Amino acid sequence: MTEWDDVSFVVRNKNRRKVFDQLDKPKTPTDLSKELELNIGFISNILIELQERKLIECLTPNEKRNRYYRISAKGKKIKAKIEKELPKRILIKF
């Protein structure tokens, strides 16, 4: 899998991108759910997907509740690539 595969994975889903972008600082699924106004189950699924690709890491894996997640070293590289090489999307209202 290439870095571009990971870039594509993150940006092809707007909610996955939102969660990914929020993890510069450690946050719980509850924090993310409140901030992004998304269902906590949906947030949990996104976190699992990002963690499977090693784009984020769980800082408290032994906890059953209130786990903290943040972007991993690999995730930071992917985020930098997204910010540097992908054009900003312009939203136009009709």
Secondary structure, DSSP 8 states (H G I E B T S, - for coil): --HHHHHHHHHTSHHHHHHHHHTTS-B-HHHHHHHHT--HHHHHHHHHHHHHTTSEEES-TT-SSS--EEE-HHHHHHHHHHHHHS--------
